[in-house]
Amino acid sequence: MQKMIKREAIKNVKPQRASAKRGKPEGAITKTSRAQRKRVTFICDAKPGSRVYLAGSFNNWDPSSHPLSQRNDPGTQAVTVLLSLGRHEYKFIVDGQWLSDPFCVNAVPDGHGAENSVIEVS
């Protein structure tokens, strides 16, 4: 039954014409709609006064685009990010040192002898 649904869905997809202005298909969605994204709060324990950032597949591993802020609990910092649905890899950068999330149970090799933490947003 699922195969039939998939085939039916493919048959009903209309080809899109390219727009002369931008070279993109007309009606193409270039940004993920808010309904397809969720707010995710990342929390990191670090010494008070530490500079902590979040980098991952969702921000092209930019080590400075998502700084964490101090929470009420000393030594705990957090940032809330709007992420698209799906799988995302990430690390914390604490005072310049890249660290995986010690509380995340899902990880994959990072290609540099360590691991990236993985979060599945659904």
Protein Blocks (a to p, Z undefined) as FASTA:
>chain_A
ZZmmmmmmmmmpccddddfklopaehiafbdcfklpccddddddddehiacddddfknoo
paklmccdddfbghiacddddddeddddddddeehiacddfkbcbdcdehlopacddddd
ZZ
